[in-house]
Amino acid sequence: MRRFDYMFLRGLKVPTSFLGLTNKIYELRLVEEEKKRMYPDMFTQLQKIAVVQSVKGSNAIEGIITTDKRIEEIVNQSSAPLNHSEREIAGYRDALNLIHNEFADIDCNEEMILGLHRILLSQTGLEYGGQYKKEDNAIYERMTDGTLRLRWNPVPATETEAAMQQMLLAYYEARCDAGVDQLLLIPCVILDFLCIHPFQDGNGRMSRLISLLLLYKNDFDISKYVSFEQQINEMKDEYYEALRRSSIGWHENNNDYIPFMENFLLSLFLCYKELDKRFATLGSRKVSKKERVEKALLNAFLPISKKEICQLFPDISVTTVESVISSMLKDGKIKKIGSTRDAKYIKS
């Protein structure tokens, strides 16, 4: 059986670029905390947007899709799911809400993981929600010529429960060690979870839910405001390639965690950078909504549209944005590019 031991992280030598990535994440986390204190209303709006994007992104990775309008209705619970895909989407919504609302009071243990899986599949009518797989599950990929190729051979069903227990015990040991960087530990646990592939269905979505739980419990809550799942979906090819590289030799205890760790941390870093873009025009002092829009327009390197400004600042109304644009055009501070419908603006 696979041997689980994360204590190698104590003396892990990582590339300089990799170390720089982790340092940037820690720095941006401090910036995020300061911005949350200064702009609570904006973070409330960002959280509403991120939930919808997370539900959409995590399910889209697995090919579970519906229209944006339907996803918003399901997330906001203004409409019941109409088919199997929408019931799977609703299950992810419920599991995500549990983590968002109760992460401080739940631990990453076997009972929680099984319970989370039960919630994930609760609306699908599938009987194996909350249970480890009863049969072996190989993962195949279809090649361009139509043939199938084995992509991964997970832990056998008969060994799954023991593997999960050993993985969690190794995690408990490492998280209690002050010499282990939790930011490096989390992706290692997620990789091992994916390699075990403990469930008949929902393993990918479960891996992202567990990622959020572990990040939140270690004070990395950026995914509440910028969707971590959506970021993975946007880099899906790179994600699967990193997973492939880090799983080579896994059964023989000879795999390299670094590719998956780096991809995981890059996705997290890009979430922080996406948030930082919304505040890139601000200094340490609190500024008005009008000033924020003005600075966004004056500091933009490329022409920026009204819609893009509204996306940057979801707490600022369209009316305010239009008023600032009109005033700046009148004063000659910016110029308009394109037609009224597709107009963009740039500093004069």
N, C-alpha and C positions, 0 to 999 in steps of 0.2 A: 504493500500500500504506500501511497505517497506520504512522505514525511513533511510535516508542516512546522516551520521554524523561521520566525521573522527577526531573530536576534542578529542576523547578519547585517541588519540595517545600522547597528551601532558603529560599525567600522567601514561602512560602505563608502567607497571612493567614486564620486560621480564627476562627469565632465564639468568644466567651468561654466559652460553655457547652462547646464542643468541646474547648477547651484545658483546661478544668477536668476533663473526662472523662479525658484522657490523663494529667494530673497525678495523679488519683486511682488510676489503674492502676499508675503507678510507685510510689505510696505503698503500695498494697495488696500489691504484689510484695515489698516489704521486710518487711511484716508476715507474709506467707506464709513467707518464708525463716526468720524467727524461730520461727514455729510448727512448721515442719518439724524444726527443731533440738530443740524442746521435746517434741514428740509424734510421734516417728517411727513408733510402732506404729499410731497413728490414720491417718497418711498412707499406710501400707501397705494398710490396709483400704479407704481411700478410692480408692486406685488400682485395686483389684480391682473396685469398684463402677463406677467411671468408664469402664473399658474396655467393660463390658457396655452401659452407657448410650450410649457413643459409637458402638458398632457398631449398636445399635438405632436411635439418632437419625439418623445419617447415611443409613442405608438407608431409613428411614421417610420422609425428605424426598423420596426418589425413588419412593415407593410400594412399596418392597420390604419386606414385613412377614412376620412369623410370630409365634408366641406368645412371651411373655417366658421361659417355661420352655425352649422350644427355643433361643432366643438364648443363654441362659446355658449350655446344654449345648454349643452350637456354639463359643462363646467359650472355654469351659473344655476343649474338645476331648474331652468325655466321650461325644459322639455324632457320627456322621458326618452331613453334610447329606443330606436326603432328597429334595429337589426343586431346581428351578432357582433359586428365590428364596433358599433356604438355602445353595446353593453361592455365590451372590453375597455373602451375608452372611459366609460363611467366607473368601471372598477379601478382604473388607474387614478382617476380623480379622487375617489374615496381613500385609496391608500396614500396618495400624496397629501391629502388634507390631514390625515392622521399624523404623518411625519411633521408637517408644518406646524400643527397645533400642539403636539404632545411629545416632541422629540426629547425634551428635557426630562420627561418622566418615564421613557422607555429605554431599554438597553438592547444592544445588538446581541441577543442570545437566540438559541434555537426556537424557543417558544414564540418570540417576536417574529422571527423570519417565517415560520409556518403560519402564524396568524396574519401576517402581511400578505402572504401568498393567497390565503383564504379570501381576504378582502379583494385582492386583485381579480380573482376569478368568480367572485360571489354572484355577479349578475349574469354570468354566461350560462349557467345551468350545468357546467362541467362538474363531475363528481370528485375530481382529484384535487380540488383547491385545498391548500393547507396540508398536503401530503407529499412526501418524497415520491419520486418515480418508482413504479413497481416493475417496469421493464427497462432494459438498456436502451439508450437513445443516442444513436450516432448522428452527426451533423454532416450533411452533404451540401455541395454547391454545384449548380448547373453550369457547365462550360459553354462557350459560344457555339460549339458544334452540337449542343443538345445533350451530351453525355453528362453523367453525374460523377463527381469525385468526392471521396471522403475528405472532409475538411478537419474534423476533430472527432476523436473517439473518447467520450467522457468516462468518468468513473462508473463502473458497473452498478446496477441498481442495488445489488446485495451489499455493496460497500459504501453506499452513499451516506447513510446515517452516521456511520463511524467516521467517514471523511469530514463531514460537516462538523461533528463534535470536536475532532482533532484540530481542524482549522480554527474554530472559535477559541479553543483552549490556547492555541499559539497566539492568537490575537490578544486575549486577555493578558497573557504574559508580557507581550511586547508593549501594550498600551500603558502598563504600569511601570515601565522602565524609562526613567528620565533621559536616558541616552538615546532613545529611539524617537526620531522626528515623526510625529503623527501624520504629517502631510505626506511623508513617503510611505508610511505603513498602510494607509487607506487603499491606495491603488493596488498594493500587493494582495490585500485581502480580496478585493474585487476580482482581480485576475484569477485567484484560486477558486473563488466562487463560480466563475464562468467556466473554468476547466472542470470542476466537479459536475456542473450542470445538473443540479439536484432535482429539478422538477420536470414533469412531463411537458409542461408548457409555461411560458412566462419568465424564463430565466434571464433574458436580456433586460426586460422591464424591471424585474426584481433587482438586478445588479445596479440599476440606476437609482432605484428607491433606497437601497442600502447605502449607496454612495452618498446620497443626500443626508441620510441619518447620521452617518459617521462624520461627514463634514460639519453638520450643524452642531453635533455634540463636541466638536473641537473648535467651535466659534468661527467657522468659515460658512457664513450664511448668505453669501452672494447669490446663490441660486434661488433665493426667495424673490430677488429683484431682477435678475437676468437669468434666463433659463439655461441651466447646465445641459439638460437633455437636448434642447434645440441646438446648442453649440456642437454637441456630439453629432447630431444629425447632419449639420452643415459640413462636418469633416468625417463623414461616415467611412469613406474609403480609407483614409488615414487611420481611423480607429480600428477597423478590421485588420489592416496590415500590422499595426502595432500588436494587436491581440494574437495574430498568427505568429509573429516573431517571438513574442514572449512565452508562447505555449510550447515552442519547440523544446523537446527534452523534459517536459513537465513531469511525465509519468516516471521518469528515471531520476527525478530530483536534480536535474541538470539544466534547468531553464534560466533565462536571463530576464529579470523583471524590468530592466531599464526601459526598453521600448514602450511598454504599456504605461509605466510610471510617467514617462516623459509626455506621452500623448494625453494622459489623464490631467497632468498638471498644466499642460498647454491649454487644454479646454477650459480649465478653471481660471487660468490667467487671462484668457480672452474674455471670459465673463466679467472679470474685474475691469479690463480695459474698456469693454462696452459700457459699463457703468461710468467709468472715468470720462468717457467721451461726452456724457451728458453734463459733466461739470467742468470740462476742460477750460471753459471760459471764465471760471470763477476763481477768485483768490480766497483768502482765509476769512474775509468778512462776508456777512450776509448781504446779498444784493437783491434788488427788486426783480420781479418777473420781466418788466420792461428792459432792464439792464441786461438780463440773461439772454433775451432774444437779440438785443442789439449786439452783444459781444459774439454771439454765435454767427451772426451775419458778417460782422467785421473781421472775424478771425478764420472764417472758412477758406481753405485753400482752393476748393472747387466750388462752382455754383451750387447753391443749396435751395431746395424748394420749401414751400410753406408746409407741405406734408412732412418733410424730413425734420423740420424744426419742431413740429408738434410731436413727432416720435421721440425726439431728443428730450423734450420737456412735457411729459404727459400731464403734469399738474397745471400747465398753462393753457388757457382756452384758445380756441381758434380765433375768436374775436380779438383777443389781445395781440396775438401774432400778426393778424391782418392790420391792426392799428399801427403796430411798430413798423411793419414793412412800408405802409403808406406814408408814414411820417418820414422815414429814412429816405424813401424815394424822392419825396418833396424837397428834402434838405440836400439832396445830391450825395448822400453818404454811400448809397448803394445804387447799382444799376440792374435793370431787369433784362433777362435773357430768355427768349422764346415767347410763345403765345401766352395768352392769359391762362388757358387751361393747364398748360405744361410749363408755366413760368418758373425760372430759377433766378436767384439773386446772388450778387457778388459785390464786394467792395469796389467803389468807383476808383 
